[in-house]
Amino acid sequence: MKITDLNNSLINKKVSIIVKSIRVNGKILGIENDEHSKGMVVEHEPVNWGKYTFTTTRIWGRKSDGWGSIIHAKLLAK
């Protein structure tokens, strides 16, 4: 996925992302946009990492070149 693809119409869509080196499926909760990056907040399947469990993650990309965790996100079929 590219940062140019991010817009508010994607909220509540299903997406596949990588969290702590594990690919998980989740739902987009919101789109974030600041001066240097653009991203989305995703609520996903629980990922255990040591003694912590993650269920929400921010996926982002730099506006200058698109680099970031956003490049590994895939929008799932509708």
Jmol script that loads the backbone (N, CA, C; Angstrom):
load data "model"
ATOM      1  N   MET A   1       0.843  -1.164   0.000  1.00  0.00           N
ATOM      2  CA  MET A   1       0.000   0.000   0.000  1.00  0.00           C
ATOM      3  C   MET A   1       0.898   1.241   0.000  1.00  0.00           C
ATOM      4  N   LYS A   2       0.446   2.299  -0.631  1.00  0.00           N
ATOM      5  CA  LYS A   2       1.192   3.554  -0.696  1.00  0.00           C
ATOM      6  C   LYS A   2       0.490   4.604   0.151  1.00  0.00           C
ATOM      7  N   ILE A   3       1.236   5.616   0.589  1.00  0.00           N
ATOM      8  CA  ILE A   3       0.603   6.654   1.399  1.00  0.00           C
ATOM      9  C   ILE A   3      -0.410   7.454   0.591  1.00  0.00           C
ATOM     10  N   THR A   4      -0.273   7.477  -0.723  1.00  0.00           N
ATOM     11  CA  THR A   4      -1.248   8.183  -1.553  1.00  0.00           C
ATOM     12  C   THR A   4      -2.594   7.466  -1.557  1.00  0.00           C
ATOM     13  N   ASP A   5      -2.613   6.173  -1.172  1.00  0.00           N
ATOM     14  CA  ASP A   5      -3.856   5.400  -1.108  1.00  0.00           C
ATOM     15  C   ASP A   5      -4.656   5.696   0.158  1.00  0.00           C
ATOM     16  N   LEU A   6      -4.021   6.318   1.166  1.00  0.00           N
ATOM     17  CA  LEU A   6      -4.679   6.528   2.450  1.00  0.00           C
ATOM     18  C   LEU A   6      -5.665   7.689   2.385  1.00  0.00           C
ATOM     19  N   ASN A   7      -6.908   7.412   2.718  1.00  0.00           N
ATOM     20  CA  ASN A   7      -7.929   8.446   2.851  1.00  0.00           C
ATOM     21  C   ASN A   7      -9.007   7.928   3.793  1.00  0.00           C
ATOM     22  N   ASN A   8      -9.909   8.803   4.194  1.00  0.00           N
ATOM     23  CA  ASN A   8     -10.922   8.453   5.198  1.00  0.00           C
ATOM     24  C   ASN A   8     -11.911   7.391   4.726  1.00  0.00           C
ATOM     25  N   SER A   9     -12.000   7.140   3.433  1.00  0.00           N
ATOM     26  CA  SER A   9     -12.919   6.101   2.951  1.00  0.00           C
ATOM     27  C   SER A   9     -12.429   4.696   3.322  1.00  0.00           C
ATOM     28  N   LEU A  10     -11.186   4.566   3.768  1.00  0.00           N
ATOM     29  CA  LEU A  10     -10.647   3.259   4.160  1.00  0.00           C
ATOM     30  C   LEU A  10     -11.002   2.861   5.589  1.00  0.00           C
ATOM     31  N   ILE A  11     -11.537   3.789   6.368  1.00  0.00           N
ATOM     32  CA  ILE A  11     -11.881   3.487   7.756  1.00  0.00           C
ATOM     33  C   ILE A  11     -12.910   2.353   7.773  1.00  0.00           C
ATOM     34  N   ASN A  12     -12.683   1.397   8.660  1.00  0.00           N
ATOM     35  CA  ASN A  12     -13.488   0.176   8.847  1.00  0.00           C
ATOM     36  C   ASN A  12     -13.252  -0.882   7.769  1.00  0.00           C
ATOM     37  N   LYS A  13     -12.303  -0.691   6.874  1.00  0.00           N
ATOM     38  CA  LYS A  13     -11.959  -1.711   5.872  1.00  0.00           C
ATOM     39  C   LYS A  13     -10.998  -2.712   6.503  1.00  0.00           C
ATOM     40  N   LYS A  14     -10.984  -3.915   5.972  1.00  0.00           N
ATOM     41  CA  LYS A  14     -10.075  -4.957   6.461  1.00  0.00           C
ATOM     42  C   LYS A  14      -8.729  -4.836   5.765  1.00  0.00           C
ATOM     43  N   VAL A  15      -7.669  -5.072   6.542  1.00  0.00           N
ATOM     44  CA  VAL A  15      -6.316  -4.916   6.042  1.00  0.00           C
ATOM     45  C   VAL A  15      -5.421  -5.992   6.663  1.00  0.00           C
ATOM     46  N   SER A  16      -4.376  -6.353   5.944  1.00  0.00           N
ATOM     47  CA  SER A  16      -3.373  -7.286   6.441  1.00  0.00           C
ATOM     48  C   SER A  16      -2.080  -6.494   6.650  1.00  0.00           C
ATOM     49  N   ILE A  17      -1.513  -6.581   7.857  1.00  0.00           N
ATOM     50  CA  ILE A  17      -0.307  -5.814   8.196  1.00  0.00           C
ATOM     51  C   ILE A  17       0.714  -6.717   8.877  1.00  0.00           C
ATOM     52  N   ILE A  18       1.918  -6.207   9.033  1.00  0.00           N
ATOM     53  CA  ILE A  18       2.964  -6.932   9.754  1.00  0.00           C
ATOM     54  C   ILE A  18       3.191  -6.241  11.094  1.00  0.00           C
ATOM     55  N   VAL A  19       3.068  -7.038  12.182  1.00  0.00           N
ATOM     56  CA  VAL A  19       3.287  -6.542  13.538  1.00  0.00           C
ATOM     57  C   VAL A  19       4.304  -7.453  14.195  1.00  0.00           C
ATOM     58  N   LYS A  20       5.422  -6.907  14.611  1.00  0.00           N
ATOM     59  CA  LYS A  20       6.471  -7.697  15.276  1.00  0.00           C
ATOM     60  C   LYS A  20       6.855  -8.921  14.445  1.00  0.00           C
ATOM     61  N   SER A  21       7.004  -8.723  13.141  1.00  0.00           N
ATOM     62  CA  SER A  21       7.411  -9.752  12.179  1.00  0.00           C
ATOM     63  C   SER A  21       6.358 -10.831  11.935  1.00  0.00           C
ATOM     64  N   ILE A  22       5.107 -10.575  12.324  1.00  0.00           N
ATOM     65  CA  ILE A  22       4.021 -11.528  12.106  1.00  0.00           C
ATOM     66  C   ILE A  22       2.935 -10.835  11.283  1.00  0.00           C
ATOM     67  N   ARG A  23       2.482 -11.468  10.209  1.00  0.00           N
ATOM     68  CA  ARG A  23       1.398 -10.907   9.401  1.00  0.00           C
ATOM     69  C   ARG A  23       0.064 -11.233  10.066  1.00  0.00           C
ATOM     70  N   VAL A  24      -0.731 -10.191  10.315  1.00  0.00           N
ATOM     71  CA  VAL A  24      -2.035 -10.347  10.953  1.00  0.00           C
ATOM     72  C   VAL A  24      -3.087  -9.553  10.178  1.00  0.00           C
ATOM     73  N   ASN A  25      -4.342  -9.923  10.372  1.00  0.00           N
ATOM     74  CA  ASN A  25      -5.455  -9.214   9.751  1.00  0.00           C
ATOM     75  C   ASN A  25      -6.120  -8.321  10.781  1.00  0.00           C
ATOM     76  N   GLY A  26      -6.638  -7.194  10.312  1.00  0.00           N
ATOM     77  CA  GLY A  26      -7.293  -6.271  11.220  1.00  0.00           C
ATOM     78  C   GLY A  26      -8.207  -5.315  10.492  1.00  0.00           C
ATOM     79  N   LYS A  27      -8.682  -4.303  11.227  1.00  0.00           N
ATOM     80  CA  LYS A  27      -9.614  -3.310  10.709  1.00  0.00           C
ATOM     81  C   LYS A  27      -9.021  -1.926  10.930  1.00  0.00           C
ATOM     82  N   ILE A  28      -9.125  -1.067   9.933  1.00  0.00           N
ATOM     83  CA  ILE A  28      -8.587   0.292  10.030  1.00  0.00           C
ATOM     84  C   ILE A  28      -9.514   1.127  10.903  1.00  0.00           C
ATOM     85  N   LEU A  29      -8.960   1.693  11.984  1.00  0.00           N
ATOM     86  CA  LEU A  29      -9.738   2.517  12.904  1.00  0.00           C
ATOM     87  C   LEU A  29      -9.686   3.995  12.541  1.00  0.00           C
ATOM     88  N   GLY A  30      -8.593   4.439  11.948  1.00  0.00           N
ATOM     89  CA  GLY A  30      -8.461   5.850  11.624  1.00  0.00           C
ATOM     90  C   GLY A  30      -7.244   6.126  10.769  1.00  0.00           C
ATOM     91  N   ILE A  31      -7.237   7.312  10.155  1.00  0.00           N
ATOM     92  CA  ILE A  31      -6.126   7.767   9.326  1.00  0.00           C
ATOM     93  C   ILE A  31      -5.456   8.930  10.048  1.00  0.00           C
ATOM     94  N   GLU A  32      -4.127   8.902  10.128  1.00  0.00           N
ATOM     95  CA  GLU A  32      -3.360   9.977  10.767  1.00  0.00           C
ATOM     96  C   GLU A  32      -2.515  10.678   9.720  1.00  0.00           C
ATOM     97  N   ASN A  33      -2.422  11.983   9.848  1.00  0.00           N
ATOM     98  CA  ASN A  33      -1.678  12.783   8.884  1.00  0.00           C
ATOM     99  C   ASN A  33      -0.957  13.897   9.643  1.00  0.00           C
ATOM    100  N   ASP A  34       0.372  13.938   9.565  1.00  0.00           N
ATOM    101  CA  ASP A  34       1.104  15.044  10.180  1.00  0.00           C
ATOM    102  C   ASP A  34       2.057  15.639   9.154  1.00  0.00           C
ATOM    103  N   GLU A  35       2.949  16.473   9.608  1.00  0.00           N
ATOM    104  CA  GLU A  35       3.810  17.222   8.694  1.00  0.00           C
ATOM    105  C   GLU A  35       4.701  16.333   7.821  1.00  0.00           C
ATOM    106  N   HIS A  36       5.231  15.254   8.393  1.00  0.00           N
ATOM    107  CA  HIS A  36       6.214  14.444   7.675  1.00  0.00           C
ATOM    108  C   HIS A  36       5.772  13.029   7.344  1.00  0.00           C
ATOM    109  N   SER A  37       4.668  12.563   7.944  1.00  0.00           N
ATOM    110  CA  SER A  37       4.251  11.184   7.696  1.00  0.00           C
ATOM    111  C   SER A  37       2.729  11.081   7.621  1.00  0.00           C
ATOM    112  N   LYS A  38       2.301   9.957   7.094  1.00  0.00           N
ATOM    113  CA  LYS A  38       0.882   9.653   7.004  1.00  0.00           C
ATOM    114  C   LYS A  38       0.729   8.183   7.380  1.00  0.00           C
ATOM    115  N   GLY A  39      -0.322   7.860   8.094  1.00  0.00           N
ATOM    116  CA  GLY A  39      -0.468   6.481   8.525  1.00  0.00           C
ATOM    117  C   GLY A  39      -1.888   6.134   8.876  1.00  0.00           C
ATOM    118  N   MET A  40      -2.036   4.933   9.425  1.00  0.00           N
ATOM    119  CA  MET A  40      -3.348   4.468   9.847  1.00  0.00           C
ATOM    120  C   MET A  40      -3.205   3.687  11.141  1.00  0.00           C
ATOM    121  N   VAL A  41      -4.261   3.724  11.928  1.00  0.00           N
ATOM    122  CA  VAL A  41      -4.325   2.956  13.168  1.00  0.00           C
ATOM    123  C   VAL A  41      -5.158   1.721  12.878  1.00  0.00           C
ATOM    124  N   VAL A  42      -4.603   0.552  13.217  1.00  0.00           N
ATOM    125  CA  VAL A  42      -5.254  -0.716  12.895  1.00  0.00           C
ATOM    126  C   VAL A  42      -5.478  -1.516  14.170  1.00  0.00           C
ATOM    127  N   GLU A  43      -6.705  -1.980  14.354  1.00  0.00           N
ATOM    128  CA  GLU A  43      -7.021  -2.925  15.418  1.00  0.00           C
ATOM    129  C   GLU A  43      -6.932  -4.315  14.795  1.00  0.00           C
ATOM    130  N   HIS A  44      -6.107  -5.191  15.376  1.00  0.00           N
ATOM    131  CA  HIS A  44      -5.806  -6.470  14.738  1.00  0.00           C
ATOM    132  C   HIS A  44      -5.868  -7.622  15.722  1.00  0.00           C
ATOM    133  N   GLU A  45      -5.646  -8.813  15.189  1.00  0.00           N
ATOM    134  CA  GLU A  45      -5.576 -10.028  16.005  1.00  0.00           C
ATOM    135  C   GLU A  45      -4.483  -9.848  17.060  1.00  0.00           C
ATOM    136  N   PRO A  46      -4.647 -10.425  18.244  1.00  0.00           N
ATOM    137  CA  PRO A  46      -3.624 -10.290  19.286  1.00  0.00           C
ATOM    138  C   PRO A  46      -2.268 -10.862  18.853  1.00  0.00           C
ATOM    139  N   VAL A  47      -1.211 -10.120  19.138  1.00  0.00           N
ATOM    140  CA  VAL A  47       0.150 -10.563  18.859  1.00  0.00           C
ATOM    141  C   VAL A  47       0.906 -10.544  20.185  1.00  0.00           C
ATOM    142  N   ASN A  48       1.401 -11.716  20.616  1.00  0.00           N
ATOM    143  CA  ASN A  48       2.174 -11.811  21.856  1.00  0.00           C
ATOM    144  C   ASN A  48       3.643 -11.556  21.552  1.00  0.00           C
ATOM    145  N   TRP A  49       4.237 -10.644  22.315  1.00  0.00           N
ATOM    146  CA  TRP A  49       5.644 -10.306  22.158  1.00  0.00           C
ATOM    147  C   TRP A  49       6.235 -10.231  23.554  1.00  0.00           C
ATOM    148  N   GLY A  50       6.880 -11.322  23.964  1.00  0.00           N
ATOM    149  CA  GLY A  50       7.373 -11.397  25.332  1.00  0.00           C
ATOM    150  C   GLY A  50       6.196 -11.470  26.290  1.00  0.00           C
ATOM    151  N   LYS A  51       6.184 -10.592  27.275  1.00  0.00           N
ATOM    152  CA  LYS A  51       5.061 -10.588  28.219  1.00  0.00           C
ATOM    153  C   LYS A  51       3.964  -9.607  27.817  1.00  0.00           C
ATOM    154  N   TYR A  52       4.062  -9.011  26.636  1.00  0.00           N
ATOM    155  CA  TYR A  52       3.092  -8.020  26.170  1.00  0.00           C
ATOM    156  C   TYR A  52       2.226  -8.589  25.049  1.00  0.00           C
ATOM    157  N   THR A  53       0.994  -8.114  24.983  1.00  0.00           N
ATOM    158  CA  THR A  53       0.069  -8.476  23.909  1.00  0.00           C
ATOM    159  C   THR A  53      -0.370  -7.199  23.221  1.00  0.00           C
ATOM    160  N   PHE A  54      -0.176  -7.143  21.907  1.00  0.00           N
ATOM    161  CA  PHE A  54      -0.540  -5.969  21.115  1.00  0.00           C
ATOM    162  C   PHE A  54      -1.800  -6.261  20.313  1.00  0.00           C
ATOM    163  N   THR A  55      -2.753  -5.325  20.335  1.00  0.00           N
ATOM    164  CA  THR A  55      -3.982  -5.473  19.554  1.00  0.00           C
ATOM    165  C   THR A  55      -4.258  -4.247  18.684  1.00  0.00           C
ATOM    166  N   THR A  56      -3.499  -3.177  18.872  1.00  0.00           N
ATOM    167  CA  THR A  56      -3.646  -1.970  18.064  1.00  0.00           C
ATOM    168  C   THR A  56      -2.259  -1.489  17.662  1.00  0.00           C
ATOM    169  N   THR A  57      -2.098  -1.131  16.394  1.00  0.00           N
ATOM    170  CA  THR A  57      -0.799  -0.711  15.874  1.00  0.00           C
ATOM    171  C   THR A  57      -0.972   0.456  14.911  1.00  0.00           C
ATOM    172  N   ARG A  58       0.000   1.371  14.902  1.00  0.00           N
ATOM    173  CA  ARG A  58       0.026   2.464  13.923  1.00  0.00           C
ATOM    174  C   ARG A  58       0.979   2.080  12.803  1.00  0.00           C
ATOM    175  N   ILE A  59       0.483   2.067  11.592  1.00  0.00           N
ATOM    176  CA  ILE A  59       1.279   1.787  10.398  1.00  0.00           C
ATOM    177  C   ILE A  59       1.500   3.129   9.711  1.00  0.00           C
ATOM    178  N   TRP A  60       2.721   3.421   9.284  1.00  0.00           N
ATOM    179  CA  TRP A  60       3.027   4.755   8.768  1.00  0.00           C
ATOM    180  C   TRP A  60       3.923   4.706   7.547  1.00  0.00           C
ATOM    181  N   GLY A  61       4.047   5.848   6.889  1.00  0.00           N
ATOM    182  CA  GLY A  61       4.960   6.023   5.764  1.00  0.00           C
ATOM    183  C   GLY A  61       5.403   7.478   5.686  1.00  0.00           C
ATOM    184  N   ARG A  62       6.650   7.712   5.304  1.00  0.00           N
ATOM    185  CA  ARG A  62       7.147   9.081   5.145  1.00  0.00           C
ATOM    186  C   ARG A  62       6.553   9.705   3.899  1.00  0.00           C
ATOM    187  N   LYS A  63       6.169  10.971   3.995  1.00  0.00           N
ATOM    188  CA  LYS A  63       5.608  11.672   2.840  1.00  0.00           C
ATOM    189  C   LYS A  63       6.665  11.919   1.766  1.00  0.00           C
ATOM    190  N   SER A  64       7.917  12.079   2.157  1.00  0.00           N
ATOM    191  CA  SER A  64       8.968  12.412   1.202  1.00  0.00           C
ATOM    192  C   SER A  64       9.239  11.294   0.198  1.00  0.00           C
ATOM    193  N   ASP A  65       9.217  10.043   0.661  1.00  0.00           N
ATOM    194  CA  ASP A  65       9.551   8.935  -0.245  1.00  0.00           C
ATOM    195  C   ASP A  65       8.668   7.698  -0.079  1.00  0.00           C
ATOM    196  N   GLY A  66       7.710   7.717   0.858  1.00  0.00           N
ATOM    197  CA  GLY A  66       6.800   6.591   1.032  1.00  0.00           C
ATOM    198  C   GLY A  66       7.347   5.447   1.851  1.00  0.00           C
ATOM    199  N   TRP A  67       8.589   5.557   2.326  1.00  0.00           N
ATOM    200  CA  TRP A  67       9.195   4.475   3.095  1.00  0.00           C
ATOM    201  C   TRP A  67       8.535   4.359   4.462  1.00  0.00           C
ATOM    202  N   GLY A  68       8.357   3.142   4.943  1.00  0.00           N
ATOM    203  CA  GLY A  68       7.812   2.892   6.270  1.00  0.00           C
ATOM    204  C   GLY A  68       7.058   1.581   6.281  1.00  0.00           C
ATOM    205  N   SER A  69       6.434   1.284   7.390  1.00  0.00           N
ATOM    206  CA  SER A  69       5.715   0.019   7.531  1.00  0.00           C
ATOM    207  C   SER A  69       4.488  -0.062   6.630  1.00  0.00           C
ATOM    208  N   ILE A  70       4.045   1.045   6.076  1.00  0.00           N
ATOM    209  CA  ILE A  70       2.879   1.075   5.189  1.00  0.00           C
ATOM    210  C   ILE A  70       3.116   0.238   3.928  1.00  0.00           C
ATOM    211  N   ILE A  71       4.364   0.085   3.504  1.00  0.00           N
ATOM    212  CA  ILE A  71       4.633  -0.640   2.269  1.00  0.00           C
ATOM    213  C   ILE A  71       4.291  -2.125   2.381  1.00  0.00           C
ATOM    214  N   HIS A  72       4.165  -2.646   3.611  1.00  0.00           N
ATOM    215  CA  HIS A  72       3.837  -4.055   3.820  1.00  0.00           C
ATOM    216  C   HIS A  72       2.347  -4.281   4.042  1.00  0.00           C
ATOM    217  N   ALA A  73       1.554  -3.217   4.101  1.00  0.00           N
ATOM    218  CA  ALA A  73       0.106  -3.347   4.330  1.00  0.00           C
ATOM    219  C   ALA A  73      -0.595  -3.723   3.025  1.00  0.00           C
ATOM    220  N   LYS A  74      -1.604  -4.586   3.151  1.00  0.00           N
ATOM    221  CA  LYS A  74      -2.380  -5.014   1.997  1.00  0.00           C
ATOM    222  C   LYS A  74      -3.855  -4.909   2.343  1.00  0.00           C
ATOM    223  N   LEU A  75      -4.586  -4.199   1.505  1.00  0.00           N
ATOM    224  CA  LEU A  75      -6.029  -4.101   1.681  1.00  0.00           C
ATOM    225  C   LEU A  75      -6.648  -5.436   1.291  1.00  0.00           C
ATOM    226  N   LEU A  76      -7.509  -5.986   2.138  1.00  0.00           N
ATOM    227  CA  LEU A  76      -8.122  -7.284   1.862  1.00  0.00           C
ATOM    228  C   LEU A  76      -9.373  -7.088   1.013  1.00  0.00           C
ATOM    229  N   ALA A  77      -9.795  -8.154   0.370  1.00  0.00           N
ATOM    230  CA  ALA A  77     -10.961  -8.110  -0.519  1.00  0.00           C
ATOM    231  C   ALA A  77     -12.182  -7.566   0.198  1.00  0.00           C
ATOM    232  N   LYS A  78     -13.020  -6.906  -0.541  1.00  0.00           N
ATOM    233  CA  LYS A  78     -14.199  -6.265   0.040  1.00  0.00           C
ATOM    234  C   LYS A  78     -15.293  -7.245   0.353  1.00  0.00           C
TER     235      LYS A  78
END
end "model"
wireframe off; spacefill off
backbone 0.3
color backbone group
